Amino acid sequence: MPSASILLAGALAIAPKPPVQLHVDFAGANADRIEIKLFDTAGSQVGISQTIELANPADVVVLRELFKDAMEDFDLTCELPDNSTKATIAGPPGHFGRLEYTTYSLRGKKWVKNPKLKGPTVRVKPKGRFPSLAVNPKPL
């Protein structure tokens, strides 16, 4: 019969890793349109880009709710504390590597990137390299 320590070691080896979290604050975030992309820790895009279009001016409460929906479309969870501008995003390690958040303005009839607009800011720096947030990332 196997010893308890061998059974425990085997159980720990197959136990799923806890989700990684990213804590953000939407205070001051604004845009007419937002495009969000999710990348895994290997750098590959996960799923399709999520697009949020907002009425002008964008209300942070509405923005957080739409952002939560977008995160759920990526199979991530997003907790929104009441009476707050903050959000906590969580997902499995490996799957949740980086979020890219790009802001757009409507100029005439065309959407154009507008890096002068603000997105959420990271409230608590994650342990390690992942997950991360890039607002209006520069092209490589």
Secondary structure, DSSP 8 states (H G I E B T S, - for coil): ---HHHHHHHHHHHS----EEEEEE-TT---SEEEEEEE-TTS-EEEEEEEEE--SS--HHHHHHHHHHHHHHTT-EEE--TT-SEEEEEE-TTT--EEEEEEEEEETTEEEE-TTS---EEEE--SSS-SEEEES----
